[in-house]
Every structure is written in structure tokens, then in C-alpha cells.
């Protein structure tokens, strides 16, 4: 399955909160409205091979280096970094989680 929206990508990556079936379009719209209200709506995305800068509707910006041509991955990292209020919490969340690689 290929994610077509940020919400689809988050659901694909982390699962739908509380239940496993796909959430409705109405619920997706409510989530997006809530994210926008909290300042998580991108106003502008500036991307090149060296860095990605996301300017948010609340007047803040998030900058990451790298990610090459993968704009979606760069945006997702910027979103996670903003949501976690910086990379420190994001790094702690990642490095304190057991990673299991089930390649078959």
C-alpha cells in the first residue's frame, strides 16, 4: 500500500490508534484540522539535495540536513521533529526502542 496523505503514512507506519481497521475520511479530516490547529500545517517546504526546511503555519520552522531527493521522507522527519519538540526526544524515542529486523 502506498500512502497518499500524511495521515495515511502515519497510519501505515504506526497503526491506527485504538483499532486496526482503516479510519474514515471524516476521521482523517478531523485529524488534519486538529493538526492544523496545533500548528502542524506546512506553509512552505524548501527542499534541495543538502537540506529541507519546513515553514509551519504557526510561524516556526524545522530544518533537517540530508535525505537527498526524498522529499516525503524529509517532510516526515521534519514533522516528527516538530511533533517531538526537537530531535532530542525523537532520538531518545528511537534509541530506547528495540528494533527487530525480520527479513525473510
NORVENQUI-V59150 format. One record per residue. N is the residue number from 1. RES is the residue in one letter. PHI is phi in whole degrees, -180 to 180 (none if undefined). NEAR is the number of other C-alpha atoms within 8 Angstrom. Layout:
# NORVENQUI-V59150
N|RES|PHI|NEAR + N|RES|PHI|NEAR
This chain:
# NORVENQUI-V59150
1|X|none|2 + 2|X|-105|3 + 3|X|-71|8 + 4|X|-107|6 + 5|X|-134|6 + 6|X|-60|8 + 7|X|-62|9 + 8|X|-61|9 + 9|X|-65|10 + 10|X|-65|9 + 11|X|-64|9 + 12|X|-65|9 + 13|X|-76|6 + 14|X|-115|6 + 15|X|84|8 + 16|X|-81|11 + 17|X|-63|5 + 18|X|89|4 + 19|X|-157|5 + 20|X|-97|7 + 21|X|-75|5 + 22|X|-65|5 + 23|X|-82|7 + 24|X|-75|6 + 25|X|-62|6 + 26|X|-61|6 + 27|X|-65|8 + 28|X|-59|10 + 29|X|-63|8 + 30|X|-63|8 + 31|X|-63|9 + 32|X|-63|9 + 33|X|-60|8 + 34|X|-66|8 + 35|X|-61|10 + 36|X|-62|10 + 37|X|-61|7 + 38|X|-84|6 + 39|X|95|9 + 40|X|-98|13 + 41|X|-96|8 + 42|X|-72|9 + 43|X|-90|8 + 44|X|-156|7 + 45|X|-122|9 + 46|X|-112|7 + 47|X|-137|9 + 48|X|-143|8 + 49|X|-67|8 + 50|X|-98|9 + 51|X|-158|12 + 52|X|-128|15 + 53|X|-123|12 + 54|X|-111|14 + 55|X|-96|12 + 56|X|-96|14 + 57|X|-69|11 + 58|X|-93|6 + 59|X|92|6 + 60|X|-93|7 + 61|X|-139|8 + 62|X|-127|11 + 63|X|-123|9 + 64|X|-131|10 + 65|X|-103|7 + 66|X|89|9 + 67|X|79|11 + 68|X|52|9 + 69|X|-90|6 + 70|X|-85|7 + 71|X|-63|10 + 72|X|-64|6 + 73|X|-63|8 + 74|X|-63|12 + 75|X|-63|10 + 76|X|-61|9 + 77|X|-67|9 + 78|X|-61|13 + 79|X|-62|9 + 80|X|-63|9 + 81|X|-64|12 + 82|X|-68|10 + 83|X|-61|8 + 84|X|-89|9 + 85|X|61|7 + 86|X|123|9 + 87|X|-81|8 + 88|X|-62|6 + 89|X|-65|9 + 90|X|-61|11 + 91|X|-62|8 + 92|X|-62|8 + 93|X|-60|8 + 94|X|-69|7 + 95|X|-75|7 + 96|X|-98|6 + 97|X|-112|6 + 98|X|-70|5 + 99|X|-109|4 + 100|X|-118|4 + 101|X|-104|4 + 102|X|-103|4 + 103|X|-81|3 + 104|X|-110|2
